[in-house]
Amino acid sequence: MNTSSRGFWAIVIIVVLVIIAGVVIYTSSDTLSTSQNNSATSGQTQNIQVVFTCDAGKSINAMFMNASTATTTGNSVMLVLSDGRQMTLPQTISADGARYANADESFVFWNKGDGAFIQEGNSTTYNNCIDQNNQ
């Protein structure tokens, strides 16, 4: 092999090594970025599960999803009612306690301290609900 062909192959090897190093660095930084994004997302919401027992043998299983940073969409509650219905409601404005409602406000879940109730239209359908953990 002459000197010029050795130089050519040396350059080819160097180029290949630089490309491989670039791919490794890019892949490592992408993995780190994804890992950081996942941990940031998981740290933005605090979930609290509460089971309420109500009058007439009814119950409400509530999962409160509370945003802990300004980058999330807000607070909400996921409800599983003893009659089998399930729904997720966004938190709405309330002067006292926490209020969650659907878009047309025909279904409203109220929570203050250890108590809760549900209003559907003009009726209270789940009344005197108390957190089971605090009875």
C-alpha positions as CSV (number, residue, x, y, z in Angstrom):
1,M,0.0,0.0,0.0
2,N,1.4,3.4,-0.9
3,T,1.4,6.5,1.3
4,S,-1.5,8.2,-0.5
5,S,-3.8,5.1,-0.1
6,R,-2.9,4.9,3.6
7,G,-3.8,8.5,4.0
8,F,-7.1,7.9,2.3
9,W,-8.0,5.0,4.5
10,A,-6.9,6.9,7.6
11,I,-9.3,9.7,6.7
12,V,-12.1,7.3,6.0
13,I,-11.6,5.6,9.4
14,I,-11.5,9.0,11.1
15,V,-14.7,10.1,9.4
16,V,-16.4,6.8,10.4
17,L,-15.3,7.2,14.0
18,V,-16.6,10.8,14.1
19,I,-20.0,9.7,12.7
20,I,-20.2,6.8,15.3
21,A,-19.3,9.2,18.1
22,G,-21.9,11.7,16.9
23,V,-24.6,9.0,16.9
24,V,-23.6,7.8,20.4
25,I,-23.7,11.4,21.8
26,Y,-27.0,12.2,20.1
27,T,-28.6,8.9,21.3
28,S,-27.4,9.5,24.9
29,S,-28.6,13.1,25.0
30,D,-32.0,12.1,23.6
31,T,-32.3,9.3,26.2
32,L,-31.4,11.8,29.0
33,S,-33.9,14.4,27.7
34,T,-36.7,11.8,27.6
35,S,-35.8,10.6,31.1
36,Q,-35.8,14.1,32.4
37,N,-39.2,14.9,30.7
38,N,-40.8,11.8,32.1
39,S,-39.6,12.5,35.7
40,A,-40.8,16.1,35.3
41,T,-44.2,15.0,34.1
42,S,-44.7,12.5,36.8
43,G,-43.7,15.1,39.5
44,Q,-46.4,17.5,38.3
45,T,-49.5,15.8,39.6
46,Q,-50.2,14.5,43.1
47,N,-53.0,11.8,43.1
48,I,-55.0,11.3,46.3
49,Q,-57.6,8.5,46.5
50,V,-60.5,8.8,48.9
51,V,-63.6,6.6,49.4
52,F,-66.7,8.3,50.6
53,T,-69.7,6.5,52.2
54,C,-73.0,8.3,51.7
55,D,-76.6,8.2,52.8
56,A,-78.8,5.4,51.4
57,G,-75.9,2.9,51.2
58,K,-74.2,4.8,48.3
59,S,-70.5,5.4,47.9
60,I,-68.1,7.5,45.9
61,N,-64.5,6.4,45.0
62,A,-62.6,9.6,44.2
63,M,-59.1,10.0,42.8
64,F,-58.1,13.7,43.2
65,M,-55.5,14.7,40.6
66,N,-53.9,17.9,42.0
67,A,-51.5,19.8,39.8
68,S,-48.3,20.9,41.6
69,T,-46.9,23.1,38.8
70,A,-48.2,25.7,36.5
71,T,-47.4,23.7,33.4
72,T,-50.2,21.2,33.9
73,T,-53.7,21.6,32.8
74,G,-55.2,21.9,36.3
75,N,-56.9,20.0,39.0
76,S,-59.5,17.3,38.4
77,V,-61.2,14.4,40.1
78,M,-62.0,10.9,38.7
79,L,-65.1,9.5,40.2
80,V,-66.4,5.9,40.4
81,L,-70.0,5.9,41.8
82,S,-71.7,3.0,43.5
83,D,-74.3,2.9,40.7
84,G,-71.5,2.1,38.2
85,R,-71.0,5.4,36.6
86,Q,-67.5,6.7,36.0
87,M,-66.4,10.2,35.0
88,T,-63.5,12.7,35.3
89,L,-64.4,16.3,36.1
90,P,-62.3,19.4,36.1
91,Q,-62.1,21.6,39.1
92,T,-64.2,24.8,38.8
93,I,-64.5,28.0,40.8
94,S,-65.8,27.7,44.4
95,A,-65.9,30.2,47.2
96,D,-65.5,27.4,49.8
97,G,-64.2,23.9,49.4
98,A,-63.5,22.1,46.1
99,R,-66.0,22.0,43.3
100,Y,-65.8,19.8,40.2
101,A,-68.3,20.0,37.4
102,N,-69.0,18.8,33.8
103,A,-69.2,21.3,31.0
104,D,-72.9,22.1,31.3
105,E,-72.8,22.0,35.1
106,S,-75.5,19.4,35.2
107,F,-73.3,17.2,37.4
108,V,-71.4,18.8,40.3
109,F,-69.2,17.0,42.9
110,W,-68.5,19.1,46.0
111,N,-65.8,18.3,48.6
112,K,-64.9,20.1,51.7
113,G,-62.7,18.6,54.4
114,D,-63.9,15.0,55.0
115,G,-67.3,15.5,53.4
116,A,-68.7,15.5,49.9
117,F,-71.9,15.5,48.0
118,I,-73.1,15.3,44.4
119,Q,-75.7,17.5,42.8
120,E,-77.3,16.4,39.5
121,G,-79.5,19.2,38.1
122,N,-81.5,20.5,41.0
123,S,-81.2,17.2,43.1
124,T,-78.6,16.1,45.6
125,T,-78.2,12.4,44.6
126,Y,-75.3,11.5,46.9
127,N,-75.7,13.2,50.3
128,N,-73.8,13.3,53.6
129,C,-70.8,11.5,52.1
130,I,-67.9,11.1,54.6
131,D,-64.3,10.0,53.9
132,Q,-64.1,6.3,55.2
133,N,-60.6,6.9,56.5
134,N,-61.8,9.5,58.9
135,Q,-64.9,7.9,60.4
